[in-house]
């Protein structure tokens, strides 16, 4: 089955620790995205990548970092510089741009203790 | 700033009843509008896409409408089922390929 796999589903970390969320897709999509979802808010774009070895900051990139070394992989690192990291993180991919639909992963819920 | 406003924020409906969700946007220039369904703890899944020239589009028991003049869209759920309990998110794409997300309509269907 083609799709996007995010891991882990749930993650707990202590303040001051970095954590990396995995996102893998086998859809052969060019573009990949990371969104953050908080209760009562719309999805907010963290980072996106339209091609391997290239990525751009979204609206809330501070405290986050990404890499795109392979077409199918787009990991997100939540660093200790992120002031309020507890959230639900969604990875998505898209074939090309424009009207094409975003395909989302199942999400990763990060809780900072 | 492109904005998408959805109403009502949440609603509870009886199984078998109909409901309508609203989406108003200020996105310009407009490219397209999608409705996504997001089950609790899962990623959103696309239900339907509306372009400027389309007024109505159906996907099973889901019917979306678009009035590009008033910048309003609605999603109508017919004969609701328990599995319709979810958040429904309106997403508008502008002419610069940027997406604006609504906060979602939280629907709870009770037996």
Interface residues (C-beta under 8 A of the other chain):
Chain A: X4 X40 X41 X42 X43 X44 X45 X90 X92 X97 X98 X99 X101 X102 X104 X105 X106 X107 X109
Chain B: X4 X31 X32 X34 X41 X42 X43 X44 X45 X46 X49 X51 X89 X93 X97 X99 X100 X101 X102 X103 X104
